[in-house]
Amino acid sequence: MSDVAAAPQPDDRPAPDPTFWTVHQGDAREISALLQRAAQAAGREDQPFLQTTITSPPYANLVDYGSDNQIGFGQTHDDYLDSCREIFQSVHKWTLDTGSMWVVADSLLEKRPKGGASSRLIPLPFQLAAQAESVGWTLREVVIWRKDRTRPWSHHGKLRNGFEYVLFFVKSNSFTFNVDRLRDTANLKSWWVKYPERHNPWGMTPDNVWEIPIPVQGSWDEAAFHHACPFPPELVRRMVLLSSDEGDVVFDPFAGSGAVVRGAIEQGRLGLGIELNAEYVSLFQESAPAVRKEMPEVKPVSMMTQRLLELRMLKYPKDLAKQILRAGFTTSQVRAVLMEVESINFKPARAGYGTIDCSVVVADDLSEIESARLSKLLLDVVGKAPLSKYGLEARCGLISVAETAAKFEDSDVSIYTRGRTWHADGTLSGARLGAWISEAGTPTVVPIISPLHVRQSLEESF
Ligand SMILES: C[S@@+](CC[C@H](N)C(=O)[O-])C[C@H]1O[C@@H](n2cnc3c(N)ncnc32)[C@H](O)[C@@H]1O
């Protein structure tokens, strides 16, 4: 393999050697020597350096992968489990505290026992989990990989097998898990418009059933070669993105077609694998080189994300007004709430979604005592649910009708009446705004005024 793109490195580190960060031929039972060299190559001599391991051990004694001395094929079941445990142990030793291990495996049907007893389903994934836990790993998540076909093929008295288990183990509680990278806003139910505060603008937390079909079992990827069970690129992509960052080391002790190493390099990680079958190794090295995929520096913000952020910001003053009325103020005292956006955070961040200014437009005849009570109330309610749940930093204060009109002397402002914060009823200029606020009679709900103009139908999505 010749053309591995370099993962970003601090300036003082040499660029990674592409002849080392690849699939090596060897026996996974002897990975210590390779991992020792890899630690050095990663600049972490004798210390843990693996960020994540993504692997699928051979399918017990069921599949012959075509080389001598295989783990699985030709072994007793107990010897097979012992071999897997030893490998999980070496991997654990070299894994960083933030690191993890993914094991993809499936159950299998026992050979028909003598004497007419029915064959038992062997829960191989959980036997492997027990081996991994016995050497220090903690099972943290089970993902169902829903694929349209898998082994064992259909048998009499058995449903067609349609999924495999993906087990996720961690070394400590500080494991890397970048769930924001897998969010997407597709398939939001229609109530996102009315309840934007209940939806993450970047989409739902991905669930633990991953539907990733494979066209044919084995050798399905045009760029690949015949292998009994190569991982599809999308499966590798999800595991790599969730559990590692750019420049991290991603390892596979049963590399097979090299799908993990290839997927890791494509995402700017250092991919390392070991595989017993020399033919698979040379085919990987001769096949199209794994090159880092060009990723846009900043992911474009989807229309859906932008609209969810806007709706959330427009609904905040509506909830604020509700709290004010609940505290005994009337719509003749509180004429409107003006919401202005100060900043929007277009990336998932713990800091929240952005900053808004909420000015409560009060009637000119509101007494000083009532004004003081209202200011105190604002301080109190912004720190409590439901407003504290919006993930917005809000600066709240009072403003007069005349000041509000003056703000929009040279521009238009949108008005949202009847509590519909997703659909502006119209726009007004400063010249008409003051009169509109003062003369609007006494509405049952407090109107929201904002330079943000949204007209979103309840049915339509992006
Ligand atoms: C289930 S396959 C892995 C397929 C891989 N996930 C992929 O995407 O292509 C298991 C692999 O383990 C390899 N294997 C079996 N015994 C091994 C050993 N002792 N050391 C290293 N690899 C071994 C087999 O040759 C086979 O390619």
The ligand as an SDF file (V2000), in Angstrom:
LIG
                    3D

 27 29  0  0  0  0  0  0  0  0999 V2000
  -14.7810  -12.8810   10.5400 C   0  0  0  0  0  0  0  0  0  0  0  0
  -13.3400  -12.6680    9.6330 S   0  0  0  0  0  0  0  0  0  0  0  0
  -13.0380  -10.9500    9.7600 C   0  0  0  0  0  0  0  0  0  0  0  0
  -13.5500  -10.1830    8.5960 C   0  0  0  0  0  0  0  0  0  0  0  0
  -13.2660   -8.7080    8.7080 C   0  0  0  0  0  0  0  0  0  0  0  0
  -14.0420   -8.1080    9.7570 N   0  0  0  0  0  0  0  0  0  0  0  0
  -13.5200   -7.9690    7.3860 C   0  0  0  0  0  0  0  0  0  0  0  0
  -14.1680   -6.9170    7.4000 O   0  0  0  0  0  0  0  0  0  0  0  0
  -13.0870   -8.4530    6.3490 O   0  0  0  0  0  0  0  0  0  0  0  0
  -12.1370  -13.3820   10.6740 C   0  0  0  0  0  0  0  0  0  0  0  0
  -10.7270  -13.3340   10.1110 C   0  0  0  0  0  0  0  0  0  0  0  0
   -9.8290  -13.8320   11.1200 O   0  0  0  0  0  0  0  0  0  0  0  0
   -8.7520  -14.4280   10.4390 C   0  0  0  0  0  0  0  0  0  0  0  0
   -8.0090  -15.3040   11.3760 N   0  0  0  0  0  0  0  0  0  0  0  0
   -8.2820  -16.5700   11.7850 C   0  0  0  0  0  0  0  0  0  0  0  0
   -7.3580  -16.9770   12.6660 N   0  0  0  0  0  0  0  0  0  0  0  0
   -6.5040  -15.9510   12.8530 C   0  0  0  0  0  0  0  0  0  0  0  0
   -5.3460  -15.7710   13.6510 C   0  0  0  0  0  0  0  0  0  0  0  0
   -4.8710  -16.7520   14.4300 N   0  0  0  0  0  0  0  0  0  0  0  0
   -4.7190  -14.5830   13.5660 N   0  0  0  0  0  0  0  0  0  0  0  0
   -5.1620  -13.5730   12.7740 C   0  0  0  0  0  0  0  0  0  0  0  0
   -6.2350  -13.7200   11.9760 N   0  0  0  0  0  0  0  0  0  0  0  0
   -6.9130  -14.8840   12.0200 C   0  0  0  0  0  0  0  0  0  0  0  0
   -9.4160  -15.1690    9.3020 C   0  0  0  0  0  0  0  0  0  0  0  0
   -8.5020  -15.4650    8.2730 O   0  0  0  0  0  0  0  0  0  0  0  0
  -10.5130  -14.1900    8.8860 C   0  0  0  0  0  0  0  0  0  0  0  0
  -10.0740  -13.3790    7.8260 O   0  0  0  0  0  0  0  0  0  0  0  0
  1  2  1  0
  2  3  1  0
  2 10  1  0
  3  4  1  0
  4  5  1  0
  5  6  1  0
  5  7  1  0
  7  8  2  0
  7  9  1  0
 10 11  1  0
 11 12  1  0
 11 26  1  0
 12 13  1  0
 13 14  1  0
 13 24  1  0
 14 15  1  0
 14 23  1  0
 15 16  2  0
 16 17  1  0
 17 18  1  0
 17 23  2  0
 18 19  1  0
 18 20  2  0
 20 21  1  0
 21 22  2  0
 22 23  1  0
 24 25  1  0
 24 26  1  0
 26 27  1  0
M  CHG  2   2   1   9  -1
M  END
$$$$
